[in-house]
Each structure stands twice: as structure tokens, then as C-alpha cells.
Amino acid sequence: MRRRTGPSSVPPVRGRAWDRGWVGRGIGRQARAGWLAEGSAALSDLVLPVRCGGCEAPGSPWCQQCQAVLAAAPAPQRWEPTPAPPGLPPVWTVLPYAGPVRSALVNWKDNGRRDLAAALAPVLAEVLLSGLLSCDQRPPTHVTPAASASGTTLVVPAPSGRANTRRRGDHPLAGLSRAALRQIPPRSRPSLVPALRLARTVADQAGLDSGNRALNLAGAMTVTAGHARRIPGMTCLLVDDVITTGATIAEGARALRVAGAGHVVAVTLAATQRHAHPPLSFPREPG
Ligand SMILES: [Zn+2]
């Protein structure tokens, strides 16, 4: 897989094709390459100011300081909220849900900044690989054989509610998972299967405590009829962007097991500190 790359890997928010287009007709090449290009770039920044998705600094969609936060993240690690909900599978994560990471995830998911997936995908790929490797280390008595073979493992994004999908117009977690999988060599690359859906309406989890989050989601997820045949006996890497109390992941794992999954491991980009098991190596959240 590719290592995490710098801000240059983030595609520009808006194109500059018109910098080179009809605006410059009738004016010498030199002028186009010089003050006019600079002027039009400045003008486009006035119209659509580019701000960093992590810290709001002007000038680039993902700044070097925020990239440094991603680059300085520790290796992916096992994570468990306290208390852990019943049925929570092993969870692998890498970033504290705080500061620019939190801003980037909110902007990516809820504020239309899908371009930030380019910065987040390499990090998610690392966590996916850790999840895959952990499956390989299971004793050979498990239902499924080693998970490194692409045919035995599925990546299943946590579902979005219908209202969220309607509002956002897409399923950002599936898009991010797809981008992360592209960074894994094809020989070990699991298939992306958006097999989970919410079978009923659930309340927004934000603001609910651990017990009420679990109640809110209990029995809420199911495997879609179209994907039901793909699950039995498979190792499923359940992907979510953030783990808070673990209620979403526990419910997703339950639905996958009901559908016959042989083994479930969860993978998230970030973990909240509030519900954290203390000794892990993330910096503590202020306050
Ligand atoms: Zn930044």
C-alpha cells in the first residue's frame, strides 16, 4: 500500500481549468502565465475560499500541519470503550476523535467535504490491514481460514439512516472504504460489500448515553436480501468512522452474525476519549 501522502494527494476543491481558458484569449502567453493566472487564482479564492478541512486555515484543502497530525498517529491498536456493550467484536482504531481529526471527519461526512477522503483513506487502509492481520493470527479452529486471501473476507461499512443518505445524497463511509481498499494490494484486498442497512428508524445517537445508544440501536440493523448469501462463513471487517460507546459496532456485528458471519472484526478511523479504556497511547482530550 502507499504510505500516507502529503497534502498534494488531496484533489483541489475547484478546478483551475478556466485559468488557462478563454479568459486569456488575445493576451500573450507570458501574461497568461504571469499576472493574469495569479489574478484569476486570487479571484477564484475570493469566490470559493479554500480552507483546510481540519483547522480552517486558508489556502489549501488539507494543510501540512493537519497532515502532520495524521502522520504522527501511532500504529493502529485494539480499542475498547468502557463499558463495552455486549457482543462488541475486537475493534481496531488509530486516531483520537479530537482536534483536526474530529473537524476533518465532521466536514467530510456532514459538510460535503468528500475531498478529505483522500487524506483519510490511507489511514483507514492501515487500520484495515491491522484488522486483516489480526484475523490471520486467530487459531486455525475458526470457521474461516486465514483472512489474507481476498475471497474469504468482506469489508462492510456501518449503515447510514435513510434520512442521512437522502440528505447527503450518498453513503460517504462506503466511498471512504472503497478509497482505502484501493491502497491495499489486490491479492490481499477484501471485497467491499455494503450489506448492512437500518431496518427501522433510529434516533440520532448524539446526546444519548451509553445505555440509551444501545437501546436505540438494539435489533435495528439487518443484512440486505441482496447480500445475504455472501455473508455465511465469511470474515467481516465492519467499518465505521468513529467509535464512541460501541453501540453501532455491536449492533452491526450482531446483524452480521445472525446472517452467518464466521468472524467479525471492527475497524474505525477514530475513537472518542470520553468512553475510552484509559491506558492506550492517545493524547488525552483537553477538559
Ligand atoms: Zn489544517
Boltz pocket constraint, residues with backbone or C-beta under 6 A from the ligand:
constraints:
  - pocket:
      binder: B
      contacts: [[A, 52], [A, 53], [A, 54], [A, 55], [A, 56], [A, 57], [A, 62], [A, 63], [A, 64], [A, 65], [A, 66], [A, 67], [A, 100]]
      max_distance: 6.0
